[in-house]
Amino acid sequence: MSRSAHPAGPRHADVLTEGHYSAPAADLNVLDEKVWSRTVTRDADGALTVGGITVAKLAEEFGTPAYFLDESDFRARCRAWSEAFGPDADVFYAGKAFLSRAVVRWLKEEGLNLDVCSGGELTTALDAGMPAERIAFHGNNKTVAEIERAVEAGIGRIVLDSFQEIVRVAHIAQRHGVRQRVQIRVTVGVEAHTHEFIATAHEDQKFGIALADGQAAEAVRRALSLDGLDLIGVHSHIGSQIFDMAGFEVSARRVVQLLAEIRDEHGVELPEIDLGGGLGIAYTSEDDPREPHEIAKALSDIVTRECEAAKLRTPRISVEPGRAIVGPTAFTLYEVGTIKPLEGLRTYVSVDGGMSDNIRTALYDAEYSVALVSRTSDAEPMLVRVVGKHCESGDIVVKDAFLPADLAPGDLIAVPATGAYCRSMASNYNHALRPPVVAVRDGEARVIVRRETEEDLLRLDVG
Ligand SMILES: *Cc1c(COP(=O)(O)O)cnc(C)c1O
């Protein structure tokens, strides 16, 4: 759907009768720890601090807009995931959520593996020293050049996504004299989204090979017959921002069923299954994500139970959280520019960034929270829409939220939970300069991705 064809917001009557917002929090100065990274707090003067540094100091040193990433929170989440799943499972961080060389080093140090889905992500991972065998390569249209590089590097696994790719990867591996470890991505007929999932018989989407009509079984047949391939398992990824484990349950059951069919037909028990990512995080106080240990227990219980029923050895499980690791660890800091109260509607608060640093609201109607962070305030709550500075009425960062009525130009406001799919989807629309990512830890702040400059823009424009 074209967002520009979409009304910019509810009309007056909608606002009064069926606002998309919940009531303001009792005290706007209180930061809901669910949506903020772990070291975020307010100091004695009421200013938000992260890693022990106040936002005023961060804004002065690094400018706005900027993403501030809480490194110790990121590392703690990596550890929580790998401890929850234990030594008999593998956690792959989905690099597309946010990838930089510093992040790759943290992942390596914390013992995680890494998913990439392009040559650029692969280069970043290898350059920062991630061992190739700990990398998985995804994508529905990997180029021949990308596959060549992955195979040459000795990548741990390639997740095959189509019949053409099965043959393509097999040929390339054979040419290099290797047997490439691969998984086959299957679509299990489950579409999961936040609080509900839909089980369907067939799949109408670009990823994977459908279990329905025996397509996936045929893909397995072909992969097993090719010398260049070492088929280690089956992969399923069912959606994003999921809270309800029921979708994973259906997915795991169908994947295990396929393993049983493979055993019956070929006499081989594939040793691994990958249940993908998509675990939800709290963007607002309404969201209640599960802890990694609950997710790990739920998934391993399902797989164990289904395997017992099918008399299969329990395969090694892998999971691929992206958002659930990096999402909650960062916030975007903006400076308030103009403020337009629209009588009887809401107040439009414009910030110095927008859809170029956070496209998710415009793209998916994503919900975010926002807080005044340079100070506290005792003023009444006012209903606001936080918008960017771009030439597009759909340039909305936070659709509906409350900020104190004494908000003024120059105040700093922050949008939490922007660690995933914000910098990685950032654009240069209106020749905006993409903001930096600053890692903050134990009283120290360090740029890990620098702010773009006008020279960067002109360098690509060769005139
Ligand atoms: C995007 C993606 C993920 C990560 O999804 P999150 O919602 O960030 O957890 C994992 N696996 C695959 C195959 C993906 O495409």
The ligand as a Gaussian input file, in Angstrom:
#p B3LYP/6-31G(d) Opt

LIG

0 1
 C       14.565000     -11.242000       9.588000
 C       14.918000     -12.633000       9.898000
 C       15.264000     -12.979000      11.195000
 C       15.239000     -12.006000      12.347000
 O       13.979000     -11.529000      12.616000
 P       13.739000     -10.659000      13.951000
 O       12.322000     -10.253000      13.853000
 O       14.677000      -9.503000      13.880000
 O       14.055000     -11.568000      15.086000
 C       15.652000     -14.278000      11.427000
 N       15.704000     -15.190000      10.431000
 C       15.373000     -14.884000       9.170000
 C       15.458000     -15.922000       8.121000
 C       14.968000     -13.594000       8.856000
 O       14.630000     -13.298000       7.598000

